[in-house]
Amino acid sequence: MKTEVLILGGGPGGYTAAFRAADLGKQVILVERYPIIGGVCLNVGCIPSKSLLHIAGVINESKEVNISGIRFDKPEIDLDGLREWKNKVTTQLTTGLSGLAKQRKVDVVQGFGQFISKNKLVVEHNDETFEVDFEQAVIAVGSKPVKIPGFPYHDSRLMDSTDALNLEDIPEKLLIIGGGIIGLEMATVYSALGSNITVVEMQNQIIPGCDKDLVRPLMQRIKKKYDNILLSTRVESIEVKNEGLNVSFSGDNPEQLFDKVLVAVGRVPNGQLIDADKAGIKVDEKGFIQVNKKQQTNVDNIYAIGDVVGNPMLAHKAVHEGKVAAEVIAGLSSEWQALTIPSVAYTDPEIAWMGLTENQAKEQGIDYEKGAFPWAASGRSLSIGRKEGITKILSDKLTGRILGAGITGTNAGELISEAVLALEMGANVEDLALTIHPHPTLSETLGFSAEMIEGTITDLFPKKK
């Protein structure tokens, strides 16, 4: 097979690069190891997890609405039906992608691809191999879950995130190793479905790297709901027993028996799996491939995007990188220029942040101002029975320019986009404070946070300027 552009990997970054290159007139072959495109995100990541988180939210809300005088019966959970519904959501999206590939005349080839040279790839599928000659290529091979050495992975009761999303059963006692976004999202799902949750995290807070004031409302909420949250703690060993998995922890924490254990301690890039060296591509010891602002590797006709080029490992980053790579290949003047990449934990409450965190501002010695608005003063938040949230903005003390923002609360992931746009457009806090937000809404908490810095807030007592 011969093509102008080869895309290796069919996740959000890969299919975006393929579709954009095709739209710009290029002949494209997309090589994907699995039968359907969409990658981890659509098939065993973002989309199925958010589907289950929606169900978890409905279950939790049906319980919490009791305080308003409305009571629902305890839900009956049909696990087969839930699994089937989740799969339908992902199938609808992946089927749509296959249709878009056909419309664009993108040739989707199934198989595991590895480089032979800087212009040739060998693809293996069902004991058959064939070669693809290409002029230019985009590597979009993504990442895989980290495996901790010494753990008994032969036992199906030890799960990774993909296993957890398969919903084989609802364990009575579930240990989640890793208090990051993936682990806490799965904790949200399984807790709502009836599991007793223990979370263990080796750092001194959940969602390490996020500001403590944003994490605090979530921590306070889940401390009441989960059996235990062990911080600054490691899992020393896991022993397989007939009745469960016996887990030993560091420190003075006693051994515990769990029905299942989920390992969610991060992901590693797949850069080591594609024989990149045969094409002359440099891959570091962690599996990352270095690229420039045009997404080019050290080999001028080969590009790389997504998880394999570095953190953060997020689908929305990969999508935009895929467009840059395709446009450069097509001869357009394009490069990676994003000022920030938003992050979202779809927990309950959600946590979203973008730009400079307060931790980073302090470490870098940046002179900043902070405006933080508690959702306990938001009429909209109180009306939906959720007052634990917070919205904060960081700005340059001299110029007022927005440096970062964070939101914890209902739909925080939807709300953060206004702050992202403000930063990208070079807005300052006055711009946000003078922007008329609809009332009563959760979105107006961004305006209120800006007013806190400006000293014009009336919904709270203003600080002295």
Protein Blocks (a to p, Z undefined) as FASTA:
>chain_A
ZZfbdcedjbfklmmmmmmmmmnopacddddfbfbehijmlmmmmmmmmmmmmmmmmmmm
mmmmmmnopacddddddfklmmmmmmmmmmmmmmmmmmmmmmnopacdedddddfbfkbc
cddeehiacddddfbdcddebpaddddehiafkbmkbccfklmmnomaacfbdcdehjbf
klmmmmmmmmmnopacddddfbfbehehiafklmmmmmmmmmmmmmbdcehiacfbdcdd
fkbccdddehjbdcdddfbdcddebjcdfklmnommmnopacdfkopacddfkopafblk
bccehjlnoccddfklmmmmmmmmmmmmnopacddfbfbdcdddfbddddddehjdfklm
mmnopacddddddfklpmklmmnopakbccdddddfklopafbdcdedehklmmmmmmmm
mmmnopafklmmmpccddddfklmmmmmmmmmnopafkbccddZZ
